[in-house]
Amino acid sequence: MIRRLVAVVFGLTLAFGLGACGSAAAGDPSVVKEITVTIVGTTVTPAPDRIEVAKGQSVRLTVTSDRADMLHVHGYDKSLELKPGTPAVLQFVADQDGLFEVEVHSSHLQLFQLEVQ
């Protein structure tokens, strides 16, 4: 019984792990790239990093902040008002090649860099 349970858990872990790392979403413009960020004080979670998307891919950015601020996606002139404790969603098509900073203005925090290829 325990061996069967261990085998099932291992199989599910392997299946979900491979699904998360699969190449289908990594360069497929038909797949929406979901990005979720939380801001508490001056801490951005996950830590700022570079996120790659395919040119033409839809990006759905969900940001929750503990204070009011304005999110801005440089190069795309996309912005989003953040209200304390309320998830805000911005969706757009990444149709320009390049490296673009995503930040919040009042706090001067970089959330991540969006690399579009």
C-alpha positions in Angstrom: 0.0 0.0 0.0 2.8 2.5 1.0 4.8 1.5 -2.1 1.8 2.2 -4.3 1.2 5.6 -2.7 4.9 6.5 -3.1 4.7 5.5 -6.8 1.6 7.6 -7.4 3.0 10.6 -5.7 6.3 10.2 -7.6 4.4 9.9 -10.9 2.3 13.0 -10.2 5.3 15.0 -9.2 7.2 13.9 -12.4 4.1 14.7 -14.6 3.6 18.1 -13.1 7.3 18.9 -13.2 7.6 18.0 -16.8 4.4 19.9 -17.6 5.7 23.1 -16.0 9.0 22.9 -17.9 7.5 21.8 -21.2 8.5 23.5 -24.3 5.0 24.0 -25.6 4.5 27.2 -23.6 8.1 28.5 -23.9 7.9 29.7 -27.5 4.3 29.1 -28.5 2.5 32.4 -29.3 -0.9 30.7 -28.9 -0.3 30.1 -25.2 -0.9 32.9 -22.8 2.1 33.6 -20.5 0.7 34.0 -17.0 2.9 36.1 -14.7 1.9 36.7 -11.1 3.7 39.2 -8.8 3.2 40.2 -5.2 4.6 43.4 -3.7 4.9 43.8 0.1 6.7 46.9 1.2 9.9 46.8 -0.9 9.9 43.1 -1.5 8.8 41.7 -4.9 7.8 38.1 -5.1 9.1 36.3 -7.0 12.4 38.2 -7.0 12.9 40.3 -10.1 14.2 38.3 -13.0 14.1 38.1 -16.8 11.0 36.4 -18.2 11.1 35.3 -21.9 8.1 35.2 -24.2 7.7 34.6 -27.9 6.9 37.6 -30.1 3.2 37.6 -30.7 2.5 35.8 -27.4 -0.2 37.1 -25.1 0.9 38.1 -21.6 -1.4 38.2 -18.6 0.2 40.0 -15.7 -1.5 39.8 -12.3 0.0 42.1 -9.6 -1.1 42.4 -6.0 0.5 45.2 -3.9 0.1 46.3 -0.3 0.0 49.9 -1.4 -1.4 52.1 -4.1 0.9 52.5 -7.1 1.1 52.6 -10.9 2.5 49.7 -12.8 4.2 50.4 -16.1 5.5 48.2 -18.9 8.2 50.2 -20.7 8.2 50.1 -24.5 4.6 49.1 -24.6 3.2 52.2 -22.8 0.9 49.9 -20.8 0.1 50.9 -17.3 -2.1 49.6 -14.6 -3.4 51.2 -11.4 -2.7 49.1 -8.3 -5.0 49.3 -5.3 -3.9 48.0 -1.9 -4.6 44.2 -1.5 -6.6 43.9 -4.7 -5.1 41.9 -7.6 -4.9 43.9 -10.8 -4.7 42.3 -14.2 -3.1 43.6 -17.4 -3.2 41.6 -20.6 -1.5 42.5 -23.8 0.2 40.9 -26.9 4.0 41.0 -26.8 4.4 42.2 -30.4 7.7 44.1 -30.1 11.2 42.5 -30.0 13.4 43.5 -27.2 14.0 43.7 -23.5 11.4 45.7 -21.5 11.4 46.7 -17.8 8.2 46.2 -15.8 8.1 48.4 -12.7 6.0 50.3 -10.3 6.5 54.1 -10.3 5.9 55.4 -6.8 7.9 52.7 -5.1 10.6 52.6 -7.9 10.6 48.8 -7.8 11.5 46.7 -10.8 9.2 43.7 -11.0 11.0 41.9 -13.9 12.4 42.3 -17.4 10.2 41.0 -20.2 12.4 39.6 -23.0 10.5 39.3 -26.3 12.0 37.2 -29.1 
